[in-house]
Structure formats: C-alpha cells, structure tokens
Amino acid sequence: MDCFYEGENMLVIHPDECIDCGVCEPECPVEAIVDDTVDGIQDWLELNAKYAEIWPNITEIGEVPADAEEWKDVPDKKQHFSEKPGGS
C-alpha cells in the first residue's frame, strides 16, 4: 500500500493511488479511513489529494503516536490540521 503520505499530525491517502482493497481500514487505530462515497466526505478527499502530492510517501507501518488514544474521540479534528510534512 504505497498510497499513504505523512504530515506532521495526519496521514493522507492518495485517492488516485488507492486501489480500494480495504486492507488499511481495520489497521487504522481511530477508524478514520472511510469509503469515498460517504456523504460529506468531499472536503476530506480534496485535502487528501492535495497533500498526497506534496508530503513524503510512507511504505512501512510506523509507530502509533503516543497521544493517539487521547485524540481518538476529539470532535472536529480538522481545526488542528497541520500543513507541515511528516518526518519520515
């Protein structure tokens, strides 16, 4: 699954590279990966497409962030989004 790209505080999936195999969905610790046909997903699709073009590609599973559990149920996470690339 070479369609993941890393930002400072988020991963994105390149919509043109994803083959919709579904392997990543159960691996996502916060169940953030959803089908691209879900209502209201357009903003997220555009964000994923944009940042997948400029952030570094990741091809190996990394460590789950130490604060992942704290962020799991935080509403409106988009307000905390960072445009900075990740450190891979």
N, CA, C and O atoms as CSV, one atom per row, in Angstrom:
chain,resi,resn,atom,element,x,y,z
A,1,MET,N,N,0.852,-1.179,0.000
A,1,MET,CA,C,0.000,0.000,0.000
A,1,MET,C,C,0.893,1.237,0.000
A,1,MET,O,O,1.226,1.769,1.059
A,2,ASP,N,N,1.265,1.674,-1.145
A,2,ASP,CA,C,2.147,2.830,-1.277
A,2,ASP,C,C,1.376,4.125,-1.452
A,2,ASP,O,O,1.929,5.098,-1.966
A,3,CYS,N,N,0.127,4.166,-1.044
A,3,CYS,CA,C,-0.705,5.345,-1.283
A,3,CYS,C,C,-0.819,6.248,-0.064
A,3,CYS,O,O,-1.633,7.172,-0.058
A,4,PHE,N,N,-0.002,5.994,0.990
A,4,PHE,CA,C,-0.061,6.799,2.199
A,4,PHE,C,C,1.046,7.845,2.215
A,4,PHE,O,O,2.177,7.585,1.804
A,5,TYR,N,N,0.698,9.023,2.693
A,5,TYR,CA,C,1.625,10.144,2.775
A,5,TYR,C,C,1.513,10.746,4.163
A,5,TYR,O,O,0.435,10.807,4.753
A,6,GLU,N,N,2.676,11.195,4.679
A,6,GLU,CA,C,2.748,11.594,6.077
A,6,GLU,C,C,2.879,13.103,6.282
A,6,GLU,O,O,3.778,13.752,5.749
A,7,GLY,N,N,1.955,13.630,7.069
A,7,GLY,CA,C,2.034,15.001,7.513
A,7,GLY,C,C,2.473,15.046,8.961
A,7,GLY,O,O,2.666,14.006,9.591
A,8,GLU,N,N,2.630,16.236,9.484
A,8,GLU,CA,C,3.084,16.411,10.864
A,8,GLU,C,C,2.159,15.700,11.857
A,8,GLU,O,O,2.627,15.075,12.809
A,9,ASN,N,N,0.835,15.799,11.629
A,9,ASN,CA,C,-0.096,15.201,12.592
A,9,ASN,C,C,-1.227,14.414,11.927
A,9,ASN,O,O,-2.296,14.235,12.510
A,10,MET,N,N,-0.976,13.945,10.698
A,10,MET,CA,C,-2.019,13.217,9.986
A,10,MET,C,C,-1.409,12.449,8.813
A,10,MET,O,O,-0.403,12.868,8.240
A,11,LEU,N,N,-2.016,11.347,8.470
A,11,LEU,CA,C,-1.677,10.642,7.235
A,11,LEU,C,C,-2.782,10.909,6.230
A,11,LEU,O,O,-3.944,11.065,6.604
A,12,VAL,N,N,-2.424,10.960,4.961
A,12,VAL,CA,C,-3.435,11.076,3.910
A,12,VAL,C,C,-3.241,9.925,2.933
A,12,VAL,O,O,-2.166,9.331,2.847
A,13,ILE,N,N,-4.298,9.629,2.209
A,13,ILE,CA,C,-4.276,8.578,1.205
A,13,ILE,C,C,-4.472,9.237,-0.158
A,13,ILE,O,O,-5.422,9.991,-0.370
A,14,HIS,N,N,-3.555,8.937,-1.073
A,14,HIS,CA,C,-3.684,9.493,-2.430
A,14,HIS,C,C,-4.859,8.798,-3.112
A,14,HIS,O,O,-4.802,7.594,-3.359
A,15,PRO,N,N,-5.919,9.538,-3.420
A,15,PRO,CA,C,-7.118,8.900,-3.979
A,15,PRO,C,C,-6.902,8.225,-5.329
A,15,PRO,O,O,-7.627,7.290,-5.667
A,16,ASP,N,N,-5.921,8.677,-6.105
A,16,ASP,CA,C,-5.663,8.064,-7.406
A,16,ASP,C,C,-4.768,6.833,-7.303
A,16,ASP,O,O,-4.685,6.049,-8.249
A,17,GLU,N,N,-4.098,6.655,-6.167
A,17,GLU,CA,C,-3.217,5.510,-5.979
A,17,GLU,C,C,-3.882,4.395,-5.169
A,17,GLU,O,O,-3.475,3.237,-5.254
A,18,CYS,N,N,-4.885,4.739,-4.398
A,18,CYS,CA,C,-5.597,3.753,-3.582
A,18,CYS,C,C,-6.365,2.809,-4.506
A,18,CYS,O,O,-7.044,3.248,-5.434
A,19,ILE,N,N,-6.247,1.510,-4.238
A,19,ILE,CA,C,-6.939,0.525,-5.074
A,19,ILE,C,C,-8.193,-0.015,-4.386
A,19,ILE,O,O,-8.766,-1.007,-4.837
A,20,ASP,N,N,-8.620,0.620,-3.312
A,20,ASP,CA,C,-9.837,0.239,-2.586
A,20,ASP,C,C,-9.834,-1.223,-2.143
A,20,ASP,O,O,-10.864,-1.896,-2.193
A,21,CYS,N,N,-8.674,-1.707,-1.711
A,21,CYS,CA,C,-8.586,-3.106,-1.275
A,21,CYS,C,C,-9.145,-3.303,0.133
A,21,CYS,O,O,-9.542,-4.411,0.492
A,22,GLY,N,N,-9.178,-2.231,0.934
A,22,GLY,CA,C,-9.742,-2.310,2.272
A,22,GLY,C,C,-8.806,-2.830,3.340
A,22,GLY,O,O,-9.200,-2.916,4.503
A,23,VAL,N,N,-7.580,-3.181,2.989
A,23,VAL,CA,C,-6.634,-3.736,3.961
A,23,VAL,C,C,-6.308,-2.733,5.071
A,23,VAL,O,O,-6.099,-3.134,6.216
A,24,CYS,N,N,-6.262,-1.469,4.759
A,24,CYS,CA,C,-5.868,-0.461,5.740
A,24,CYS,C,C,-6.963,-0.143,6.762
A,24,CYS,O,O,-6.662,0.277,7.879
A,25,GLU,N,N,-8.217,-0.339,6.391
A,25,GLU,CA,C,-9.319,0.058,7.274
A,25,GLU,C,C,-9.257,-0.569,8.658
A,25,GLU,O,O,-9.361,0.161,9.644
A,26,PRO,N,N,-9.091,-1.887,8.786
A,26,PRO,CA,C,-9.031,-2.453,10.136
A,26,PRO,C,C,-7.739,-2.113,10.886
A,26,PRO,O,O,-7.680,-2.251,12.108
A,27,GLU,N,N,-6.708,-1.670,10.165
A,27,GLU,CA,C,-5.442,-1.321,10.792
A,27,GLU,C,C,-5.434,0.094,11.369
A,27,GLU,O,O,-4.583,0.418,12.198
A,28,CYS,N,N,-6.357,0.924,10.945
A,28,CYS,CA,C,-6.404,2.310,11.406
A,28,CYS,C,C,-6.863,2.336,12.862
A,28,CYS,O,O,-7.976,1.905,13.163
A,29,PRO,N,N,-6.013,2.841,13.781
A,29,PRO,CA,C,-6.357,2.792,15.201
A,29,PRO,C,C,-7.549,3.669,15.598
A,29,PRO,O,O,-8.142,3.453,16.655
A,30,VAL,N,N,-7.902,4.631,14.785
A,30,VAL,CA,C,-9.026,5.511,15.147
A,30,VAL,C,C,-10.187,5.412,14.160
A,30,VAL,O,O,-11.093,6.246,14.170
A,31,GLU,N,N,-10.153,4.400,13.319
A,31,GLU,CA,C,-11.219,4.176,12.345
A,31,GLU,C,C,-11.511,5.418,11.502
A,31,GLU,O,O,-12.668,5.761,11.260
A,32,ALA,N,N,-10.451,6.077,11.063
A,32,ALA,CA,C,-10.588,7.309,10.286
A,32,ALA,C,C,-10.690,7.060,8.786
A,32,ALA,O,O,-10.989,7.983,8.029
A,33,ILE,N,N,-10.449,5.840,8.348
A,33,ILE,CA,C,-10.500,5.536,6.922
A,33,ILE,C,C,-11.917,5.108,6.572
A,33,ILE,O,O,-12.427,4.108,7.077
A,34,VAL,N,N,-12.536,5.882,5.702
A,34,VAL,CA,C,-13.914,5.597,5.311
A,34,VAL,C,C,-14.023,5.557,3.794
A,34,VAL,O,O,-13.167,6.089,3.087
A,35,ASP,N,N,-15.054,4.939,3.311
A,35,ASP,CA,C,-15.304,4.825,1.879
A,35,ASP,C,C,-15.475,6.221,1.276
A,35,ASP,O,O,-16.064,7.103,1.900
A,36,ASP,N,N,-14.966,6.413,0.082
A,36,ASP,CA,C,-15.039,7.734,-0.553
A,36,ASP,C,C,-16.421,8.072,-1.105
A,36,ASP,O,O,-16.589,9.112,-1.743
A,37,THR,N,N,-17.406,7.220,-0.874
A,37,THR,CA,C,-18.767,7.526,-1.301
A,37,THR,C,C,-19.654,8.007,-0.147
A,37,THR,O,O,-20.838,8.280,-0.345
A,38,VAL,N,N,-19.084,8.110,1.053
A,38,VAL,CA,C,-19.832,8.560,2.225
A,38,VAL,C,C,-20.214,10.031,2.057
A,38,VAL,O,O,-19.398,10.835,1.606
A,39,ASP,N,N,-21.438,10.384,2.414
A,39,ASP,CA,C,-21.878,11.782,2.334
A,39,ASP,C,C,-20.975,12.673,3.180
A,39,ASP,O,O,-20.574,12.302,4.283
A,40,GLY,N,N,-20.662,13.847,2.651
A,40,GLY,CA,C,-19.873,14.830,3.381
A,40,GLY,C,C,-18.374,14.594,3.354
A,40,GLY,O,O,-17.633,15.260,4.077
A,41,ILE,N,N,-17.917,13.666,2.537
A,41,ILE,CA,C,-16.503,13.306,2.515
A,41,ILE,C,C,-15.687,14.154,1.525
A,41,ILE,O,O,-14.459,14.075,1.523
A,42,GLN,N,N,-16.341,14.950,0.696
A,42,GLN,CA,C,-15.658,15.677,-0.379
A,42,GLN,C,C,-14.506,16.559,0.122
A,42,GLN,O,O,-13.440,16.580,-0.494
A,43,ASP,N,N,-14.703,17.281,1.220
A,43,ASP,CA,C,-13.624,18.129,1.750
A,43,ASP,C,C,-12.396,17.299,2.105
A,43,ASP,O,O,-11.264,17.701,1.838
A,44,TRP,N,N,-12.632,16.133,2.712
A,44,TRP,CA,C,-11.521,15.259,3.092
A,44,TRP,C,C,-10.837,14.677,1.860
A,44,TRP,O,O,-9.615,14.528,1.850
A,45,LEU,N,N,-11.595,14.348,0.829
A,45,LEU,CA,C,-10.995,13.829,-0.403
A,45,LEU,C,C,-10.077,14.874,-1.037
A,45,LEU,O,O,-8.981,14.552,-1.496
A,46,GLU,N,N,-10.528,16.106,-1.059
A,46,GLU,CA,C,-9.719,17.184,-1.629
A,46,GLU,C,C,-8.455,17.412,-0.808
A,46,GLU,O,O,-7.381,17.621,-1.372
A,47,LEU,N,N,-8.573,17.372,0.520
A,47,LEU,CA,C,-7.416,17.538,1.388
A,47,LEU,C,C,-6.423,16.400,1.151
A,47,LEU,O,O,-5.221,16.640,1.036
A,48,ASN,N,N,-6.919,15.165,1.077
A,48,ASN,CA,C,-6.051,14.010,0.827
A,48,ASN,C,C,-5.335,14.146,-0.509
A,48,ASN,O,O,-4.127,13.925,-0.588
A,49,ALA,N,N,-6.058,14.503,-1.546
A,49,ALA,CA,C,-5.459,14.640,-2.877
A,49,ALA,C,C,-4.379,15.716,-2.891
A,49,ALA,O,O,-3.309,15.513,-3.466
A,50,LYS,N,N,-4.646,16.840,-2.272
A,50,LYS,CA,C,-3.693,17.950,-2.258
A,50,LYS,C,C,-2.399,17.580,-1.534
A,50,LYS,O,O,-1.310,17.775,-2.073
A,51,TYR,N,N,-2.514,17.051,-0.325
A,51,TYR,CA,C,-1.314,16.807,0.479
A,51,TYR,C,C,-0.577,15.538,0.091
A,51,TYR,O,O,0.610,15.405,0.389
A,52,ALA,N,N,-1.248,14.606,-0.563
A,52,ALA,CA,C,-0.558,13.419,-1.072
A,52,ALA,C,C,0.434,13.802,-2.165
A,52,ALA,O,O,1.393,13.075,-2.422
A,53,GLU,N,N,0.201,14.930,-2.798
A,53,GLU,CA,C,1.109,15.404,-3.849
A,53,GLU,C,C,2.362,16.067,-3.288
A,53,GLU,O,O,3.362,16.172,-3.998
A,54,ILE,N,N,2.336,16.518,-2.029
A,54,ILE,CA,C,3.473,17.286,-1.515
A,54,ILE,C,C,4.130,16.689,-0.266
A,54,ILE,O,O,5.263,17.046,0.057
A,55,TRP,N,N,3.451,15.803,0.429
A,55,TRP,CA,C,4.039,15.179,1.618
A,55,TRP,C,C,4.826,13.938,1.231
A,55,TRP,O,O,4.620,13.382,0.153
A,56,PRO,N,N,5.735,13.496,2.113
A,56,PRO,CA,C,6.524,12.297,1.810
A,56,PRO,C,C,5.683,11.021,1.856
A,56,PRO,O,O,4.807,10.862,2.705
A,57,ASN,N,N,5.971,10.133,0.933
A,57,ASN,CA,C,5.307,8.831,0.856
A,57,ASN,C,C,5.849,7.920,1.956
A,57,ASN,O,O,7.048,7.914,2.233
A,58,ILE,N,N,4.965,7.160,2.573
A,58,ILE,CA,C,5.412,6.166,3.550
A,58,ILE,C,C,4.999,4.785,3.056
A,58,ILE,O,O,3.899,4.601,2.535
A,59,THR,N,N,5.889,3.826,3.227
A,59,THR,CA,C,5.626,2.477,2.726
A,59,THR,C,C,5.727,1.423,3.822
A,59,THR,O,O,5.503,0.239,3.570
A,60,GLU,N,N,6.064,1.849,5.036
A,60,GLU,CA,C,6.161,0.923,6.150
A,60,GLU,C,C,5.301,1.418,7.292
A,60,GLU,O,O,5.134,2.623,7.481
A,61,ILE,N,N,4.756,0.485,8.051
A,61,ILE,CA,C,3.956,0.857,9.212
A,61,ILE,C,C,4.873,1.451,10.268
A,61,ILE,O,O,5.883,0.852,10.638
A,62,GLY,N,N,4.516,2.619,10.741
A,62,GLY,CA,C,5.298,3.284,11.774
A,62,GLY,C,C,4.678,3.061,13.142
A,62,GLY,O,O,3.737,2.285,13.304
A,63,GLU,N,N,5.221,3.751,14.099
A,63,GLU,CA,C,4.709,3.680,15.459
A,63,GLU,C,C,3.407,4.470,15.564
A,63,GLU,O,O,3.262,5.532,14.958
A,64,VAL,N,N,2.477,3.945,16.328
A,64,VAL,CA,C,1.253,4.696,16.617
A,64,VAL,C,C,1.656,5.866,17.504
A,64,VAL,O,O,2.376,5.659,18.481
A,65,PRO,N,N,1.220,7.090,17.200
A,65,PRO,CA,C,1.592,8.231,18.037
A,65,PRO,C,C,1.200,7.990,19.504
A,65,PRO,O,O,0.156,7.409,19.797
A,66,ALA,N,N,2.051,8.446,20.396
A,66,ALA,CA,C,1.834,8.240,21.828
A,66,ALA,C,C,0.506,8.825,22.303
A,66,ALA,O,O,-0.096,8.312,23.247
A,67,ASP,N,N,0.052,9.887,21.658
A,67,ASP,CA,C,-1.188,10.539,22.094
A,67,ASP,C,C,-2.404,10.135,21.248
A,67,ASP,O,O,-3.439,10.798,21.302
A,68,ALA,N,N,-2.287,9.073,20.482
A,68,ALA,CA,C,-3.375,8.646,19.583
A,68,ALA,C,C,-4.676,8.385,20.338
A,68,ALA,O,O,-5.749,8.774,19.876
A,69,GLU,N,N,-4.590,7.743,21.472
A,69,GLU,CA,C,-5.795,7.418,22.230
A,69,GLU,C,C,-6.497,8.690,22.719
A,69,GLU,O,O,-7.726,8.747,22.758
A,70,GLU,N,N,-5.717,9.707,23.090
A,70,GLU,CA,C,-6.296,10.980,23.541
A,70,GLU,C,C,-7.067,11.670,22.419
A,70,GLU,O,O,-8.072,12.334,22.672
A,71,TRP,N,N,-6.602,11.514,21.187
A,71,TRP,CA,C,-7.207,12.182,20.041
A,71,TRP,C,C,-8.348,11.390,19.418
A,71,TRP,O,O,-9.098,11.929,18.604
A,72,LYS,N,N,-8.489,10.143,19.780
A,72,LYS,CA,C,-9.435,9.244,19.127
A,72,LYS,C,C,-10.847,9.819,19.015
A,72,LYS,O,O,-11.450,9.746,17.944
A,73,ASP,N,N,-11.382,10.379,20.079
A,73,ASP,CA,C,-12.767,10.847,20.083
A,73,ASP,C,C,-12.905,12.373,20.075
A,73,ASP,O,O,-13.981,12.897,20.361
A,74,VAL,N,N,-11.841,13.073,19.756
A,74,VAL,CA,C,-11.907,14.533,19.694
A,74,VAL,C,C,-12.718,14.935,18.461
A,74,VAL,O,O,-12.399,14.519,17.347
A,75,PRO,N,N,-13.762,15.738,18.655
A,75,PRO,CA,C,-14.559,16.172,17.501
A,75,PRO,C,C,-13.842,17.256,16.690
A,75,PRO,O,O,-12.967,17.951,17.207
A,76,ASP,N,N,-14.211,17.390,15.446
A,76,ASP,CA,C,-13.720,18.461,14.564
A,76,ASP,C,C,-12.193,18.550,14.535
A,76,ASP,O,O,-11.618,19.619,14.744
A,77,LYS,N,N,-11.555,17.426,14.277
A,77,LYS,CA,C,-10.090,17.387,14.255
A,77,LYS,C,C,-9.491,18.264,13.161
A,77,LYS,O,O,-8.323,18.646,13.232
A,78,LYS,N,N,-10.279,18.575,12.169
A,78,LYS,CA,C,-9.763,19.356,11.049
A,78,LYS,C,C,-9.197,20.713,11.497
A,78,LYS,O,O,-8.281,21.244,10.871
A,79,GLN,N,N,-9.740,21.258,12.565
A,79,GLN,CA,C,-9.242,22.549,13.052
A,79,GLN,C,C,-7.809,22.455,13.583
A,79,GLN,O,O,-7.149,23.482,13.746
A,80,HIS,N,N,-7.319,21.247,13.854
A,80,HIS,CA,C,-5.968,21.033,14.364
A,80,HIS,C,C,-4.999,20.587,13.268
A,80,HIS,O,O,-3.826,20.330,13.538
A,81,PHE,N,N,-5.486,20.496,12.047
A,81,PHE,CA,C,-4.694,20.026,10.920
A,81,PHE,C,C,-3.476,20.907,10.678
A,81,PHE,O,O,-3.572,22.134,10.682
A,82,SER,N,N,-2.334,20.268,10.469
A,82,SER,CA,C,-1.100,20.978,10.137
A,82,SER,C,C,-0.734,20.682,8.689
A,82,SER,O,O,-0.800,19.534,8.251
A,83,GLU,N,N,-0.351,21.707,7.953
A,83,GLU,CA,C,0.055,21.546,6.559
A,83,GLU,C,C,1.509,21.067,6.437
A,83,GLU,O,O,1.966,20.745,5.340
A,84,LYS,N,N,2.229,21.019,7.554
A,84,LYS,CA,C,3.637,20.638,7.529
A,84,LYS,C,C,3.791,19.155,7.192
A,84,LYS,O,O,2.987,18.329,7.623
A,85,PRO,N,N,4.821,18.824,6.422
A,85,PRO,CA,C,5.061,17.403,6.118
A,85,PRO,C,C,5.555,16.657,7.354
A,85,PRO,O,O,6.030,17.256,8.319
A,86,GLY,N,N,5.431,15.342,7.295
A,86,GLY,CA,C,5.907,14.499,8.377
A,86,GLY,C,C,7.407,14.306,8.288
A,86,GLY,O,O,8.069,14.797,7.374
A,87,GLY,N,N,7.916,13.585,9.250
A,87,GLY,CA,C,9.363,13.452,9.338
A,87,GLY,C,C,9.954,12.162,8.853
A,87,GLY,O,O,11.060,11.814,9.267
A,88,SER,N,N,9.260,11.413,7.975
A,88,SER,CA,C,9.869,10.153,7.549
A,88,SER,C,C,11.092,10.366,6.713
A,88,SER,O,O,11.718,9.400,6.277
